[in-house]
Amino acid sequence: MTEQHVNTGGKAGFLGGSLVSVFMSISFGGILETIFYAILGTVVSFLVSLLLKKLFRRYFFSTDK
């Protein structure tokens, strides 16, 4: 049986080059836009859940029946 040696230097170089090219293609404005939309989505989701909670309490759990 022959012994096989794996050269990890080529794989690490390929992976490092790929990661650097991905990070360099992301713009700062794109990151800020993503953060803004994430915050906006969180706030809207929270407000909608509060509204639905209030509506469900009013119409389904009221004692005025």
Steps between C-alpha positions, in 0.01 A plus 500: 500500500632845420498779752318816390583846628246780471643841426277736699691812393319512167160456660567766762618742231193437289267544798680815618489656154131421465415654838702814429329548163156460661580748776640751253184487287275598792459876518466702819175652371357153446581406857334815634194438284474145631527618861234766439254251348566249779418764764194617306372144464548436871308813599214432258474139616487608863231762434286258300524240777387759757208601278391141445529424871274797579245401233487138616448606859223739401302269270567150630553541871261779588259455792225715341320210328 
